[in-house]
Amino acid sequence: MRCMMCGTENAEGNKFCMSCGTPLTNMAGAAQGGMVQSGTAQNGNPYNGVQNPAQYGNSGKASLRGLIPAGKKKLVIIGAAGAVLALILILALFGGSRSGSATKEDAIKAYLEAMGSRSTSKYLDAKVPSEFQSAYVKNEEKSNSKSFDKIVDRRCDNWDTDLVFDEIKEVEDISDGSDFHKYFKKEFGDDSKLQAVFYVEYYYHKDGSTSRKKASCDLFLYDGRWYYA
């Protein structure tokens, strides 16, 4: 018997098409009555003359699969796989632990948090773009003859975990011809994405205290992210 849905020849006695799963018993009756044409709904029945697939139990799923041509099934599967791959690439490029901060204020907050928490990873993210962190650690260890964890721990000795950032004042834009450009290129070999360097003053206080402290630093903008120099 020929399946009126996909055109596959099936052995006599088959109840379902071996290719698309469409019930053949209804087609046999429809073919005898000349009421059903392939690909056309009859009498308001969207199943092309086949009764509601749910009545066939598990076979209902098979009959629904038959409503989608094989070629289109492949296109749907390929399209879905492409969408998943694109999502993975987007997450890889923009997600995860990207170093640096969105604003100057965020850069100072990140530095204060790193110093208070004594976290090596937070310290690195506040100070160095991710692609240079490995080189930065090696240079620091070579210069100080200590492991980087010990270097960070020593620098955090006089810091509290509850320091709160208050405000920032831009004192000077030292981007053009700054010594920091020379230092950056010397240390990492590439300052092409170094966009700006600012000398700033900022204020912070200990949580629960009304007394503010003043500090200063350089902040630099690298590839759209701010770091505490």
Stockholm file with secondary structure:
# STOCKHOLM 1.0

chainA/1-229         MRCMMCGTENAEGNKFCMSCGTPLTNMAGAAQGGMVQSGTAQNGNPYNGVQNPAQYGNSGKASLRGLIPAGKKKLVIIGAAGAVLALILILALFGGSRSGSATKEDAIKAYLEAMGSRSTSKYLDAKVPSEFQSAYVKNEEKSNSKSFDKIVDRRCDNWDTDLVFDEIKEVEDISDGSDFHKYFKKEFGDDSKLQAVFYVEYYYHKDGSTSRKKASCDLFLYDGRWYYA
#=GR chainA/1-229 SS CBCTTTCCBCCTTCSBCTTTCCBSHHHHHHHHHTCCCTTCCBTTBTTTTCCCGGGGTTHHHHHHHTTSCHHHHHHHHHHHHHHHHHHHHHHHHHSSCCCSBSSHHHHHHHHHHHHHHTCHHHHHHHHSCGGGHHHHHHHHHHHHTSCHHHHHHHHTTTCCTTEEEEEEEEEEECCTTCHHHHHHHHHHSCCTTEEEEEEEEEEEEETTCCCEEEEEEEEEEETTEEEEC
#=GC SS_cons         CBCTTTCCBCCTTCSBCTTTCCBSHHHHHHHHHTCCCTTCCBTTBTTTTCCCGGGGTTHHHHHHHTTSCHHHHHHHHHHHHHHHHHHHHHHHHHSSCCCSBSSHHHHHHHHHHHHHHTCHHHHHHHHSCGGGHHHHHHHHHHHHTSCHHHHHHHHTTTCCTTEEEEEEEEEEECCTTCHHHHHHHHHHSCCTTEEEEEEEEEEEEETTCCCEEEEEEEEEEETTEEEEC
//
